[in-house]
Amino acid sequence: MVGWLCKVPIIIGGYRNTYPAQLEWLLWRLSDRVICNAKALQDIMVKEHKVPLEHIRMVPNGVDTKLFAPKDEKKSERPIVLCAARYVAHKGQEQLIKIFSNVIKAVPKARLELVGEGPCRGDLERLVKRAGLCESVFVEGATEKIVEKMQKAWLFVLLSTDEGTANVLLEAQSTGLPVIANDVGGVAEIVEHGETGYLVDRENKEQISAMMIDILSDDRLRKSLGAKARRNIKEKYSLEKVVRQTEEVITELCQSLVH
C-alpha cells in the first residue's frame, strides 16, 4: 500500500497460505505481479480474489538442501514416525495418534514423535495417556534440533486439513524421508504419490495405518521412497533454484519498464 501511494514503479505481492491477512486482497490488486507458491493458491487468487491470471507467477517455497540432508549414521535403530507442526486442531495430530495405536500392533517397537507448540498440546498429552500410549507416543515442544530429528526418523506424516505448500514436507523429503500427507491444498504439488511418499484421505484410517506399516516394515520401499524424495527436492526446490525463479519475475518487470 505504501509503495503504491509513493508511486513505486514496480510492486510485487505474495500469496503463500490459505488464510490471507485482513487487507491482502486489496494489496494484490495494486501489485504488478503476485507470487504464489502453489497452483492451488493461484486458483484461489483468480476465482475468489479476482486477480488476473497474467499478473500471477508461480514460485515454490525453497529448502536448504545442504542443511536438510540425510545422515545414515544418525538413523535410529527404533522405527520413528515424526510429525512437526503447530498443535492446532487442523494439523491433525489427534487423528494421527489414533491411527498410530493400530500401527504399533503390527510394529510394536515403533515410536511416534510429535514436535511443536500450540493450544492443543495439553489435549494431545491427555489423549496419549487415556489411550495407554505413553511408551510409544511422545508430545514434545518445539526444538531447534528439528534437522537431527528428521535425520533419525524413518517416516514423516502430516494430516493437516488445510495447507498451502507445507515447508516441513519439503524439509522432510530433503532429509530423505518418505512422507504420508493429507491430499489438500498444494500438498499434491510437492509429494509425488507412490514415488516420494503417499497422498491420503485423512479420514481413511485403515489406509493410512496400512501405508505406515508397509513403510516401517519394508526397508527397500522406505529407502526407495526417501531417495526419490531427496532427489526431487534437490531438482525442484533448492534455494538456488527458487532464488533464480524469483529473480526472473523481477527481471521481467524491470524489462517491461525499459521497453
C-alpha positions in Angstrom: 0.0 0.0 0.0 2.8 2.4 0.9 4.6 1.5 -2.3 1.5 2.4 -4.4 1.0 5.7 -2.5 4.6 6.6 -3.1 4.3 5.7 -6.8 7.0 3.0 -6.6 7.3 1.8 -10.3 7.2 -2.0 -9.5 5.2 -3.7 -6.8 5.3 -7.4 -6.2 2.9 -9.1 -3.8 2.9 -12.6 -2.4 0.2 -15.2 -1.5 1.7 -18.1 0.4 -1.1 -19.5 2.6 -4.8 -20.1 2.5 -5.5 -17.6 5.3 -4.6 -14.1 4.0 -4.3 -11.1 6.3 -7.1 -8.7 6.5 -6.2 -6.3 3.7 -4.1 -8.5 1.5 -6.9 -8.8 -1.1 -6.6 -5.1 -1.8 -2.8 -5.2 -2.0 -2.8 -7.9 -4.6 -4.9 -5.7 -6.9 -2.4 -3.0 -6.6 0.5 -5.3 -7.4 2.2 -5.6 -10.8 2.8 -9.3 -10.0 1.7 -11.7 -7.3 3.9 -14.6 -6.5 2.1 -17.8 -5.4 3.9 -20.9 -4.1 1.3 -23.4 -5.2 -1.2 -23.8 -8.1 -3.9 -24.4 -5.6 -3.3 -20.9 -4.3 -3.1 -19.5 -7.8 -6.6 -20.9 -8.5 -7.9 -19.2 -5.3 -6.4 -15.9 -6.3 -8.2 -16.0 -9.7 -11.5 -17.4 -8.6 -12.0 -15.7 -5.2 -9.9 -12.6 -5.3 -10.3 -11.8 -9.0 -6.6 -11.3 -9.6 -5.9 -11.5 -13.4 -4.1 -14.8 -14.2 -1.5 -12.9 -16.3 -0.4 -11.0 -13.1 0.4 -14.2 -11.2 3.7 -16.1 -11.2 4.4 -19.4 -9.6 7.5 -19.7 -7.4 7.5 -22.6 -4.9 8.9 -22.5 -1.4 12.6 -23.4 -1.2 14.6 -25.6 1.2 18.2 -25.6 2.2 19.2 -29.0 0.9 22.6 -28.8 2.4 21.2 -28.3 5.9 18.2 -30.7 5.5 20.3 -33.7 4.3 20.2 -37.3 5.3 22.9 -38.8 7.6 22.7 -42.6 7.7 24.8 -42.7 10.9 22.2 -40.8 12.8 19.2 -43.0 11.7 17.5 -44.5 14.7 17.5 -48.3 15.2 14.0 -48.0 16.5 11.3 -47.1 13.9 10.4 -43.4 14.4 7.4 -41.7 12.8 7.8 -37.9 13.0 5.2 -35.1 12.8 6.4 -31.5 13.3 3.6 -28.9 13.2 1.8 -26.4 15.4 -0.5 -28.0 18.0 -3.8 -26.7 16.5 -6.8 -28.8 15.5 -6.4 -28.6 11.7 -2.9 -30.0 11.8 -4.3 -33.5 12.5 -2.2 -34.7 15.4 -5.2 -36.2 17.2 -6.1 -38.2 14.2 -2.5 -39.4 13.8 -2.3 -40.6 17.4 -5.5 -42.7 16.9 -4.1 -44.2 13.7 -0.8 -44.9 15.4 -2.5 -47.0 18.0 -3.2 -49.5 15.3 0.3 -49.2 13.7 2.1 -50.4 16.9 0.1 -53.6 16.9 1.9 -54.6 13.7 5.2 -52.7 14.5 5.5 -52.9 18.4 8.8 -51.1 18.5 7.5 -48.1 16.5 7.6 -44.7 18.2 5.6 -41.6 17.2 7.2 -38.2 18.0 5.1 -35.1 17.8 7.0 -31.8 17.8 5.6 -28.3 18.1 3.8 -25.8 20.3 0.2 -24.6 20.4 -3.0 -24.5 22.3 -3.9 -28.2 21.7 -0.7 -29.6 23.3 -2.4 -30.4 26.6 -5.3 -32.2 24.9 -2.9 -34.3 22.9 -0.9 -35.3 26.0 -4.2 -36.3 27.8 -5.2 -38.3 24.7 -1.9 -40.2 24.8 -2.4 -41.1 28.5 -6.1 -42.2 28.0 -5.1 -44.4 25.1 -2.3 -46.0 27.1 0.4 -44.9 24.6 2.9 -43.2 26.9 5.6 -45.7 26.0 5.1 -45.2 22.2 3.9 -41.6 21.6 5.7 -38.5 22.7 4.3 -35.0 22.6 7.3 -32.7 22.6 7.9 -29.0 22.5 9.4 -27.0 19.6 13.1 -27.6 19.1 16.0 -26.1 17.3 17.2 -29.6 16.6 14.5 -30.5 14.0 17.1 -31.4 11.4 18.6 -34.1 13.8 15.1 -35.4 14.5 14.4 -35.8 10.8 17.7 -37.5 10.3 16.8 -40.0 13.0 13.3 -40.6 11.8 12.1 -43.3 9.4 8.9 -41.6 8.2 7.2 -38.2 8.3 3.4 -37.8 8.5 1.3 -34.7 8.2 -2.5 -35.0 8.2 -3.5 -31.3 8.0 -6.9 -30.3 6.8 -5.5 -27.1 5.3 -2.2 -26.4 3.7 -0.7 -24.2 1.0 2.8 -25.5 0.5 4.0 -27.0 3.7 7.7 -26.2 4.2 8.0 -29.1 6.7 7.1 -31.6 3.9 9.9 -30.1 1.7 12.3 -30.3 4.6 11.4 -33.9 5.5 11.8 -35.0 1.9 15.1 -33.1 1.5 16.3 -35.1 4.5 15.5 -38.3 2.7 12.3 -39.2 4.5 9.3 -40.7 2.7 6.1 -38.8 3.7 2.5 -39.5 4.1 0.3 -36.4 3.8 -3.3 -35.5 3.5 -4.2 -34.6 -0.1 -5.2 -31.0 0.5 -4.2 -27.6 -0.9 -0.8 -27.6 -2.6 0.4 -30.8 -0.9 -0.1 -32.8 -4.1 2.3 -30.5 -5.9 5.2 -31.4 -3.6 4.5 -35.0 -2.8 4.6 -37.4 -5.8 2.2 -40.2 -4.9 3.8 -43.6 -4.9 7.2 -42.1 -5.8 8.3 -39.9 -2.9 5.5 -40.8 -0.5 1.8 -41.2 -0.3 -1.2 -38.8 -0.6 -4.1 -39.9 1.5 -7.6 -39.0 2.7 -7.0 -38.3 6.4 -10.4 -39.9 7.2 -9.3 -43.3 5.8 -7.6 -44.5 9.0 -7.2 -48.1 7.7 -5.4 -47.0 4.5 -3.1 -44.7 6.4 -2.2 -47.2 9.0 -1.5 -49.8 6.3 0.8 -47.4 4.5 2.6 -46.6 7.6 3.1 -50.3 8.5 4.3 -51.0 4.9 6.9 -48.2 5.0 8.2 -49.1 8.5 8.4 -52.8 7.7 9.9 -52.7 4.2 13.5 -51.4 4.2 13.7 -51.4 0.4 10.4 -49.5 0.0 11.3 -46.9 2.6 14.8 -46.3 1.2 13.5 -46.1 -2.4 10.8 -43.5 -1.5 13.3 -41.5 0.6 16.0 -41.4 -2.1 13.4 -40.3 -4.7 12.1 -37.6 -2.3 15.6 -36.3 -1.8 16.4 -36.2 -5.5 13.1 -34.5 -6.3 13.6 -31.7 -3.8 17.2 -31.0 -4.9 16.0 -30.8 -8.5 12.9 -28.6 -8.0 13.0 -26.8 -4.6 16.6 -25.9 -3.8 17.1 -22.4 -2.5 19.3 -21.7 -5.5 16.5 -22.6 -8.0 13.8 -20.7 -6.1 16.0 -17.6 -5.9 16.6 -17.8 -9.7 12.9 -18.1 -10.3 12.2 -15.0 -8.1 14.9 -13.1 -9.9 13.2 -13.9 -13.2 9.9 -12.4 -12.1 11.7 -9.2 -11.0 13.8 -9.0 -14.3 10.6 -9.5 -16.4 9.0 -6.5 -14.7 12.1 -4.3 -15.0 12.5 -5.0 -18.6 8.8 -4.1 -19.2 9.6 -0.7 -17.8 12.5 -0.2 -20.1 10.5 -1.2 -23.2 
